[in-house]
Amino acid sequence: MWPNKFEYTRAGSVDEALGAISDEGKFLAGGHSLLPVMKLRLDAPEQLVDIGGIDSLRGISANGELSIGATTTHAEIAASADVQAMCAGLASACGQVGDQAVRNFGTIGGNIAHADPASDPPTVLVACGATVHIQGAGGARSVGAEDFFVDLFETALDDGELITSVSLPNCSDCQCAYVKFPHPASRYAIVGVAVCLKMDGDTCASADVAVGGATVKAVKCAGAEAALAGSTLDDAALSAAAEAVKADIGDWLAGDIAYPEAYRQQMAGVFLKRAVAAATG
Amino acid sequence: MQVAITVNGVDHERDVDPRTLLVHFLREELDLTGAKIGCDTSQCGACTVHLDGKVLKSCTLLAVQADGADVTTIEGLAEGGEHHPMQTSFWENHGLQCGYCTPGMIMASAAFAQDNPGASEDEIRHYLEGNICRCTGYHNIVKAVKQVADAAAT
């Protein structure tokens, strides 16, 4: 399948990219979200500005917090010792995107700009309180991940704005995991659950929980968090959290003929328990 | 737009429409038809090649993105007239039925076995999640990959 015709520009710097982008243009990094959508003619930008060669947008640094450049690939994030140490859930989620070939070229910035509800990294970014750093012609701004994902394939990005990096608080003293039920063919998440637990001995001092796949966007789950916090993560607390998570995502459910909304909602509870087991196991 | 791409050790310069996918460039410009267009949605892996040593689904990259890169296709995997060990192993274990997925399977597996000597059957099956065989001939494919991974570990 051939995408629509477009004008192609290669940018050497962020300023060059922001100067080149037109109203009908899109930025191209790895292309592993954008090109499939263009091939299916679900999108037809008139211009692509290739940011894949901009060195300053790529790489991972760990100075107190984790900072990941927008064009860093899923494979690079999954393999990074810094990410594994500071946010194990994100390393795990990036290691579960698609397959190895997709992870070698798909980028974190492209992934979140696309905002596919069934993708893996957004769920962890929302659970772990990540911040998305954005640059536009008018200057730079930062948006919390929870506010960045607005709705189905919809983000807080304005036209002509470029994601430059994503930052995460140091989560090395948390127990953090991402567990998903992958679609048998596409490997996209039918349900994906991220948990980030702060433990005080056997007691869960605080919990962060987010669900994706089952929902039109990654959703932070306050009810499930409250059910886990203060507990010893015993069966009663896990069952309460599994019930609560179904209510948390109730307004945002997504489904299809094979995996309807009610099924995914039920599975969110099941996979929440598995995510807690993975985080503490 | 002008692109210069090294494919199987040979430099090629072409003027391409920017919307040309790498798989189209390989098949239609260079007549390298080993990489197949299967699902065309980055799921099946029939179009798998190596780009700068990394496994890539060539239906999901523009040829202009590969400008300056070094691409290896199934046609370039054999060296000096000798099959790559993965090609030999697919032959010996009959790791194919209709053969449509085979170039992609071999390209994906060759990279994997080299980086994961001694990989278990489970690891191999998990890794090959991005390559689909419609004949469902996975058993011998996995056997073929295991033979190379085992040999790499000794």
Boltz contact constraints between the chains, C-beta under 6 A:
constraints:
  - contact:
      token1: [A, 1]
      token2: [B, 40]
      max_distance: 6.0
  - contact:
      token1: [A, 2]
      token2: [B, 19]
      max_distance: 6.0
  - contact:
      token1: [A, 3]
      token2: [B, 19]
      max_distance: 6.0
  - contact:
      token1: [A, 5]
      token2: [B, 19]
      max_distance: 6.0
  - contact:
      token1: [A, 8]
      token2: [B, 18]
      max_distance: 6.0
  - contact:
      token1: [A, 8]
      token2: [B, 64]
      max_distance: 6.0
  - contact:
      token1: [A, 32]
      token2: [B, 60]
      max_distance: 6.0
  - contact:
      token1: [A, 35]
      token2: [B, 60]
      max_distance: 6.0
  - contact:
      token1: [A, 36]
      token2: [B, 41]
      max_distance: 6.0
  - contact:
      token1: [A, 36]
      token2: [B, 42]
      max_distance: 6.0
  - contact:
      token1: [A, 99]
      token2: [B, 129]
      max_distance: 6.0
  - contact:
      token1: [A, 99]
      token2: [B, 130]
      max_distance: 6.0
  - contact:
      token1: [A, 100]
      token2: [B, 55]
      max_distance: 6.0
  - contact:
      token1: [A, 101]
      token2: [B, 55]
      max_distance: 6.0
  - contact:
      token1: [A, 101]
      token2: [B, 56]
      max_distance: 6.0
  - contact:
      token1: [A, 101]
      token2: [B, 57]
      max_distance: 6.0
  - contact:
      token1: [A, 101]
      token2: [B, 130]
      max_distance: 6.0
  - contact:
      token1: [A, 104]
      token2: [B, 54]
      max_distance: 6.0
  - contact:
      token1: [A, 104]
      token2: [B, 55]
      max_distance: 6.0
  - contact:
      token1: [A, 186]
      token2: [B, 43]
      max_distance: 6.0
